[in-house]
Amino acid sequence: MSDPHTFSLSIPSERTAIRAVEPFLRSTGVPDVLGPRYGDLLVTVTEAVNNGIIHGNTCDAAKPVQIDVQVTMHDVIVAVRDAGAGFDVASVPDPRLPERLLLEGGRGVFLIRQLSDASDFMSSATGTTVFIKFLLR
């Protein structure tokens, strides 16, 4: 793949809209270029979208979550944007703490950081963008 290819999807902030993520990612050809690491990308993007829907946009269907995928000959970069009030990623507690181990949620940011080759969280009063990068090996 010599030129970058970009794909976009906008979904309403409804929990059921998360079902659109996997078919969208499959349509980009990412499973073919990432091979066995596609599962890691699917988990990270699903977590980022889920966080955008629930925490960022507070399940307000009028506020979209935008997913942009760029595939180059070197990497796959995904940007997930919500329209929420933003948050401080440094304040997200480590889910491995003993008092957090049995909690139902709270692992999204951790999983994104652990499974991807690089990630960045940019937050402002108008929303959060999560950048997720997977290198092609």
C-alpha positions in Angstrom: 0.0 0.0 0.0 1.9 3.1 -1.2 -0.5 5.9 -0.5 -2.4 6.3 2.8 -6.0 5.2 2.7 -8.5 6.9 5.0 -11.9 5.7 6.2 -14.4 7.4 8.4 -17.5 6.4 10.3 -19.8 8.6 12.5 -22.2 6.8 14.9 -24.8 8.2 17.4 -23.9 7.9 21.0 -26.2 5.0 21.7 -24.8 1.8 23.3 -26.3 -0.3 20.5 -24.3 1.7 17.9 -21.1 -0.1 19.0 -22.2 -2.9 16.8 -21.2 -0.8 13.8 -17.5 -0.8 14.8 -16.4 -4.2 13.8 -18.1 -4.3 10.3 -16.6 -0.8 9.7 -13.1 -1.9 10.6 -13.4 -5.1 8.5 -14.4 -2.9 5.5 -11.2 -0.9 5.8 -9.0 -4.0 5.1 -7.3 -3.6 8.5 -7.7 -7.3 9.4 -5.7 -8.2 6.3 -2.8 -5.8 7.0 -2.6 -6.5 10.8 -3.1 -10.2 10.7 -3.3 -11.7 14.2 -3.0 -8.2 15.8 -6.3 -7.2 14.4 -8.0 -8.5 17.6 -5.9 -6.1 19.7 -7.0 -3.2 17.4 -10.6 -4.3 17.6 -10.5 -4.3 21.4 -8.8 -0.9 21.6 -11.1 0.8 19.1 -14.2 -0.7 20.7 -13.0 0.5 24.2 -12.3 4.0 22.8 -15.7 4.2 21.1 -17.5 2.8 24.2 -15.8 5.4 26.4 -16.8 8.1 23.9 -20.4 7.0 23.9 -20.8 6.5 27.7 -18.4 8.9 29.4 -17.7 11.5 26.7 -21.2 12.0 25.2 -23.2 10.6 28.1 -25.3 8.5 25.7 -26.7 11.6 24.0 -27.6 10.3 20.6 -27.4 13.8 19.1 -23.7 13.8 19.8 -21.7 11.6 17.4 -18.6 9.6 18.0 -16.3 9.9 15.0 -13.9 7.1 14.0 -11.2 7.8 11.4 -8.8 5.1 10.2 -5.7 5.7 8.2 -3.8 2.8 6.7 -0.3 3.3 5.4 2.5 0.9 4.3 3.9 1.3 7.9 1.0 1.6 10.3 -2.6 1.8 11.1 -3.7 4.9 13.0 -7.2 5.2 14.4 -8.7 8.5 15.8 -11.8 8.2 17.9 -13.5 11.6 18.8 -16.4 12.4 21.1 -18.1 15.7 21.7 -18.1 15.6 25.5 -16.6 17.8 28.2 -13.2 16.2 28.1 -11.3 14.5 30.9 -7.9 14.2 32.5 -6.4 10.9 31.4 -3.8 11.1 34.2 -6.7 10.9 36.7 -7.9 7.5 35.5 -7.0 5.0 38.2 -5.0 1.9 37.4 -7.4 -1.0 37.2 -4.7 -3.3 38.6 -5.0 -1.7 42.1 -6.3 -4.3 44.6 -9.4 -2.2 45.3 -10.3 -1.9 41.6 -9.7 -5.6 40.5 -13.3 -6.7 40.9 -15.0 -3.5 39.5 -17.0 -4.1 36.4 -15.5 -1.2 34.3 -12.5 1.1 34.3 -10.1 -0.9 32.1 -10.6 0.9 28.7 -7.7 3.4 28.9 -5.4 0.6 30.3 -6.3 -1.8 27.5 -5.8 0.9 24.9 -2.3 1.7 26.2 -1.3 -2.0 26.7 -2.5 -3.4 23.4 -1.5 -0.7 20.9 2.0 0.3 19.9 1.3 3.9 20.8 -1.7 5.9 22.0 -2.4 9.5 22.9 -5.4 11.2 24.6 -6.2 14.8 23.6 -8.9 16.3 25.7 -10.6 19.7 25.7 -13.8 21.3 26.7 -15.3 20.3 23.4 -14.4 16.6 23.5 -11.7 14.0 23.6 -9.8 12.4 20.7 -8.0 9.1 21.3 -5.3 8.3 18.8 -4.3 4.6 18.6 -1.4 3.4 16.5 -0.5 -0.1 15.4 2.8 -0.7 13.5 2.8 -3.1 10.6 5.4 -5.7 11.2 
